Amino acid sequence: MDRRDTESTIEFNKLVLITGSAKRLGAAIAIHFAKNGYDVLVHYNNSKKEAEEVISTIRGMGVDAALIKADLTTELDRFIKDVKNTEIVRKRGGIDVLVNSASIYEEIEFSLVTQEKWDAMHQINSKVPYFLIQGLLPELKIVKGCVINMVDTSYNRPWINYSNYCASKASLYNLTMSLSYELAPEVRVNGIAPGAIMFPEWLNEKGKQEIMDQIPMNREGTVEEISQTALFLADGPNYITGQIISVDGGLK
């Protein structure tokens, strides 16, 4: 996992930045990368306690980590500057992997979607990844890094009462495809489309069972399986770009 500084004999671990990595899927990805020798930049907004616990776990594995707080919807420019100015980035000169994991999710009827709700959904799910990649492109290019976007199986199989969410993820899908062309060969851009992973707390048992009945693997997926896929896209063949890997148990 180490790479050598071209101007010295210092060896550095690879570095991953994961947005929304204080809890749930983002935290699992951060810890999995750390287990595999990566230094980690952990981003959070409100979940400070959980983020500090993730950082403590990562440092306990013998790798380096830094914590960056930001509301990505209002502080994106400041967040990008903070990332660039962290010691962990400055001493390496680049970021090997950017995982756009921060996301919001809401069930709402089409007739109840307001312009404000549309803007909030698309801001974090699509606009933030777009401009975060743009802002960190020099740090990605210098080490021939890669981007992994958390899309969703709904990007091409939308659900009733989720038109706002599904449209935002379809936008992120198209962004992934477009940038895989535009940023190659210096930067690879891929995506992961999780299926039934970590059901939301508000989904009732009937709703869960309706989803489970459509999954050939007959079970809910795990955050570990998403984390393993992310690591594969980061460390796997450098010829892989412009791909969306569905981790959905065969859900159709």
Order of alpha helices (4+ residues) and beta strands (2+ residues): beta-beta-beta-alpha-beta-alpha-beta-alpha-alpha-beta-alpha-alpha-alpha-beta-alpha-beta-alpha-alpha-beta
